[in-house]
Amino acid sequence: MKELYKSLTIKSRIIILNITILIISISMSFVFISFINRKYTEREVGEAGIQTVNALKGNLSIIFDNVTQFSDLIYFDEDIQSSLRSIDSIYMDPYILSSIRKSLVNMILSGEYLSGVYIFDKYHNTYSSYKNAPEKVNSGEIRSTFWYHNLKKARGNGFFIHKSEGIILYRNQPNYISYIREIGDMNTYETLATLLVTIDARTLESYFEEVSAESNNDFFIVDGKNNYIIPPKNHEEDLKNKLDKMQEEEKPYVRVDLQGDRTILVKQDMGINDWQLVGAFKTDKLEVMAPYYTTAIAIIVVINILFVFISSMILTRLIFKPLSKVGNHMRMVEKGHFMEMAIDKHPNEINELKRIFNGMTLSIRNLIAKVKEEEQIIAKGKLDIINAQINPHFLYNTLDAVSALALMEDYQNCFKITQALGSFYRNSLNSGLDLISIRDEIESIKSYITILNIRYDNNIEVLFDVEEDLLHEKVLKLILQPPVENAIHHGIRSRSGKGTIWINIFERDGEIIFAVSDNGKGMSEKRVEEVLKGECKTGKSGFGLHGQMERIRLYYDIDDPISIHSVEGVGTEVTIRVRRLKEGKK
């Protein structure tokens, strides 16, 4: 095939390439149109689904309102009120039983969606009327249910729950909804009994099936944790997982795939507890084409024609081998290999292009060298600026402490803090040098802790674990001060009692590792991320861990030299890694 292609004329090659490009372009256009059509369909189905679910929610609200009104009829029925007032023992009076049942039978016949009505008096006697007989009524367990304790909080108002926590058990009606309220004395407001009205879930399921009969949609009800109150007809487990995703996205509707079927899920609050009505609308059978698609297709065809024409012109001019070699050499330069192209003796446009490109390559090479030199100068300037920002606040606060100790005539601590301050700055300034031995860095931290312990009543303990052969190694000065300062001011001082800081220094894979950990209050993952990005202030000096990270990165040319691991309430560990310096740089 390759040899056959090479045997073709340039004109034939261009025609084949144009046809190939056109096929690819049309295929891409078809994919693009299909994508737009699918998005348009999803939007239309989603908006229509919202309207349908809202209308369905309104009809359900009427049913639930009717149940509430039915409970009002029972509550204010004079025969029921009179009968409940006259109950004074655990034994059921046949006359009272007959009177209450008579009232309940007349009422339940008026509500086609009602399954049963149950009244439990204060002696756990049950008075009921129902269309579907329960298998068992556990009236003695009422006081142990969660909903019974909520009755007092409701203050006479009723509320809906899913089932009844095992009080009413049906053999052929496993799923139902209950409405519960107290029946109080209309004269004294004393609690007389508990009313429980059940709605057969099959009634609502039948209503959902009537609404979705022609469209093959599905409707169901879930609570705030996406547990089913009224389950869907199909895909129960799959839909539950999709609802969890929908809850995370917080959109009015989302598109999901249910076993290969593209489906739009719409969810609306019902205004009852945390229950939500959900509609599942399939889109696979909906082929909706927007009116403006014709214009879009025409534009795409024109673009295809222009694209083929331009491609033909470019291919005609860029088919020659010398230009391909120039292109290959350009790619080498792009990768950083600044090599000159060989130029033959023939004066032509290609050789002229090579001469110009060689001159440009030489200029770029010189420019890169100059930029690197300037970057080193800028980096040194940044390092000097960072170093200048480290110590002023600490010095001012320490001098204030010295003044306070002198005024209190605490000469011993005044002497100790002055000696420690001198030692700290001798090691910190280091005669203007950037590097300091690890031994001197440790002494500097000890002086720093001495100063803070005098200021903060000896609440800080520092423990060192250092490999002996590293004490003479040179490192960037003040490398430990920012993490120690951060551990004190943002960890230990925020907790009660004495705090401890552990400083471990060891070598690993040619790098010196400084691990500073504390038993302070710790930080959240979000806070750790903010500290590493420099989005929050960590050091009282204003320098902090982010400034330290930039300082180490500029000097040692290390990416991400600082890492932080923290657990809230446990503590924080800051790890700093630097390269072991060669003798020349030391």
Residue pairs with C-beta under 8 A, 6 or more apart in sequence:
5 13
5 16
8 16
10 316
10 319
13 315
13 319
14 312
14 315
14 316
17 311
17 315
18 308
18 311
18 312
18 315
21 307
21 308
21 311
22 304
22 308
25 304
25 307
25 308
26 304
29 297
29 300
29 301
29 304
32 300
33 293
33 296
33 297
33 300
36 290
36 293
36 296
37 287
37 288
37 289
37 290
37 293
38 262
38 283
40 288
40 290
41 283
41 286
41 287
41 288
42 255
42 262
42 264
42 283
44 286
44 288
45 264
45 281
45 283
45 286
46 252
46 253
46 255
46 264
46 266
46 281
48 281
49 253
49 264
49 266
49 279
49 281
50 252
50 253
50 266
50 268
52 211
52 217
52 266
52 279
52 281
53 219
53 266
53 267
53 268
53 277
53 278
53 279
54 268
56 208
56 211
56 219
56 277
56 279
57 268
57 270
57 277
59 207
60 204
60 270
60 277
61 270
61 271
63 113
63 199
63 204
64 160
64 179
64 272
66 111
66 113
67 111
67 113
67 114
67 160
67 179
67 197
67 199
68 158
68 179
70 107
70 110
70 111
70 114
70 197
71 158
71 179
71 181
71 195
71 197
73 107
74 80
74 103
74 104
74 107
74 117
74 119
74 183
74 195
75 181
75 183
75 184
75 195
76 186
77 103
77 107
79 99
79 100
79 102
79 103
80 99
80 100
80 103
80 119
80 183
81 183
81 185
81 186
81 192
82 99
83 96
83 99
83 100
84 100
84 119
84 121
84 183
84 185
84 192
84 193
85 185
85 192
86 93
86 96
87 93
87 96
87 121
87 122
87 123
87 125
87 192
89 123
90 123
90 124
90 125
92 125
97 127
100 119
100 127
101 127
101 128
101 129
104 117
104 119
104 127
104 128
104 129
105 129
107 117
107 129
108 114
108 116
108 117
108 129
108 130
108 131
112 203
113 199
113 200
113 203
113 204
114 131
114 197
114 198
114 199
115 130
115 131
115 132
115 173
115 176
115 198
115 199
115 200
115 203
116 128
116 129
116 130
116 131
116 132
116 134
116 168
116 197
116 198
117 128
117 129
117 130
117 195
117 196
117 197
117 198
118 126
118 127
118 128
118 130
118 137
118 168
118 195
118 196
118 197
118 198
119 126
119 127
119 128
119 183
119 193
119 194
119 195
119 196
120 126
120 139
120 142
120 193
120 194
120 196
121 127
121 192
121 193
122 191
122 192
122 193
124 139
124 140
124 142
125 139
126 137
126 139
128 134
128 137
130 198
131 200
132 170
132 172
132 173
132 200
134 168
134 169
134 170
135 169
135 170
135 171
136 169
137 167
137 168
137 169
138 166
138 167
138 168
138 169
139 167
141 166
141 167
142 148
142 167
142 194
145 164
145 165
145 166
145 167
146 165
147 159
147 161
147 164
147 165
147 180
148 194
150 159
151 180
151 181
151 182
151 194
154 181
154 182
156 181
156 182
156 184
156 189
157 181
158 179
158 180
158 181
158 195
159 179
159 180
159 181
159 273
160 177
160 178
160 179
160 180
160 272
160 273
160 275
161 177
161 178
161 180
161 273
162 177
162 178
162 223
162 227
162 229
163 175
163 176
163 177
163 178
164 178
164 180
164 196
164 198
167 196
168 176
168 178
168 196
168 198
170 176
173 200
173 201
173 202
175 201
175 202
175 230
175 231
176 198
176 199
176 200
176 201
177 198
177 199
177 201
177 204
177 229
178 196
178 197
178 198
178 199
179 196
179 197
179 198
179 199
180 194
180 195
180 196
180 197
181 194
181 195
182 191
182 193
182 194
182 195
183 191
183 192
183 193
183 194
183 195
184 190
184 191
184 192
185 191
185 192
201 229
201 230
204 221
204 230
205 230
208 218
208 219
208 220
208 230
209 233
211 217
211 219
212 218
212 219
215 281
216 282
217 279
217 280
217 281
217 282
218 232
218 233
218 234
218 279
218 280
219 230
219 232
219 277
219 278
219 279
219 280
220 228
220 229
220 230
220 231
220 232
220 239
220 277
220 278
220 280
221 228
221 229
221 230
221 270
221 275
221 276
221 277
221 278
222 228
222 229
222 243
222 275
222 276
222 278
223 229
223 273
223 274
223 275
223 276
224 273
224 274
224 275
224 276
226 240
226 243
226 244
226 247
228 236
228 240
229 275
232 239
232 278
232 280
234 258
235 258
235 259
235 280
238 258
238 259
239 258
239 265
239 278
239 280
242 254
242 256
242 258
242 265
243 265
243 267
243 278
245 254
245 256
246 254
246 256
246 265
246 267
252 266
252 267
253 264
253 265
253 266
253 267
254 264
254 265
255 262
255 263
255 264
255 265
255 283
256 262
256 263
256 264
256 265
257 263
258 280
261 282
261 284
262 282
262 283
262 284
263 280
263 281
263 282
263 283
264 280
264 281
264 282
264 283
265 278
265 279
265 280
265 281
266 278
266 279
266 281
267 276
267 277
267 278
267 279
268 276
268 277
268 278
269 275
269 276
270 276
270 277
322 350
323 350
326 341
326 350
326 353
326 354
326 357
329 339
329 341
329 357
330 357
332 339
333 339
333 361
333 364
338 361
338 362
338 364
338 365
339 361
340 358
340 361
340 362
341 354
341 357
341 358
342 354
343 351
343 354
343 355
343 358
344 351
379 554
382 550
382 554
383 434
383 551
383 554
383 555
386 543
386 547
386 550
386 551
386 554
387 434
387 478
387 551
389 541
389 542
389 543
389 547
390 428
390 478
390 481
390 482
390 541
390 543
391 425
391 428
391 541
392 541
393 540
393 541
393 542
394 485
394 540
394 541
395 421
395 425
397 455
397 540
398 417
398 421
398 451
398 455
401 417
401 451
401 454
401 455
402 414
402 417
402 418
402 421
405 411
405 413
405 414
405 417
405 454
406 414
413 454
416 450
416 454
417 450
417 451
417 454
417 455
420 447
420 448
420 450
420 451
420 454
421 447
421 451
423 443
423 444
423 447
424 444
424 447
424 448
424 451
427 436
427 440
427 441
427 443
427 444
427 447
427 477
428 444
428 477
428 478
428 481
430 436
430 440
430 477
433 477
434 476
434 477
434 555
435 474
435 475
435 476
435 477
435 581
435 586
436 444
436 474
436 475
436 476
436 477
437 471
437 472
437 473
437 474
437 475
438 466
438 470
438 471
438 472
438 473
438 474
438 475
438 505
438 512
439 471
439 472
441 475
441 477
441 478
441 479
441 480
442 464
442 466
442 471
442 480
442 503
444 477
444 478
444 480
444 481
445 462
445 480
445 481
445 484
445 503
446 462
448 481
448 484
448 485
449 460
449 462
449 484
452 460
452 488
453 459
453 460
456 493
458 498
459 492
459 493
459 497
459 498
459 499
460 488
460 492
460 498
460 499
460 501
461 498
461 499
461 500
461 501
462 484
462 500
462 501
462 502
462 503
463 500
463 501
463 502
463 503
464 503
464 504
464 505
465 502
465 503
465 504
465 505
465 506
466 503
466 504
466 505
466 506
467 505
467 506
467 507
470 505
470 506
470 507
470 512
473 512
473 580
473 581
474 581
474 586
475 512
475 578
475 581
476 551
476 552
476 555
476 556
476 578
479 514
479 548
479 552
479 576
479 578
480 503
480 514
480 516
480 576
482 538
482 539
482 543
482 544
482 545
482 547
482 548
483 514
483 516
483 545
483 548
483 574
483 576
484 501
484 503
484 516
485 539
485 540
485 541
486 538
486 539
486 544
486 545
486 572
486 574
487 501
487 516
487 517
487 518
487 520
487 572
487 574
488 499
488 501
488 518
489 539
489 540
490 520
490 521
490 523
490 538
491 499
491 518
491 519
491 520
491 521
491 522
491 571
491 572
492 499
492 500
492 501
492 518
492 519
492 520
493 499
493 520
494 520
494 521
495 519
495 520
495 521
499 518
499 519
499 520
500 518
500 519
501 516
501 517
501 518
502 515
502 516
502 517
502 518
503 514
503 515
503 516
504 513
504 514
504 515
504 517
505 512
505 513
505 514
505 515
506 512
506 513
506 515
507 513
507 580
508 577
510 579
510 580
511 577
511 578
511 579
511 580
512 577
512 578
512 579
512 580
513 575
513 576
513 577
514 575
514 576
514 577
514 578
515 573
515 574
515 575
515 576
516 573
516 574
516 575
516 576
517 571
517 572
517 573
517 574
518 571
518 572
518 573
519 570
519 571
520 571
520 572
521 568
521 569
522 566
522 567
522 568
522 569
522 570
522 571
522 572
523 531
523 564
523 566
523 568
523 572
524 566
524 568
527 536
527 566
528 564
528 566
530 536
531 538
531 544
531 545
531 546
531 564
532 545
532 546
532 549
532 562
532 564
533 546
534 544
534 546
534 547
534 550
537 544
538 544
538 545
538 546
539 545
539 547
545 562
545 564
545 574
548 562
548 576
549 560
549 561
549 562
552 558
552 561
552 562
552 576
552 578
553 559
553 561
556 578
556 579
558 577
558 578
558 579
561 576
561 577
561 578
562 574
562 575
562 576
563 574
563 575
564 572
564 573
564 574
564 575
565 572
565 573
565 575
566 572
566 573
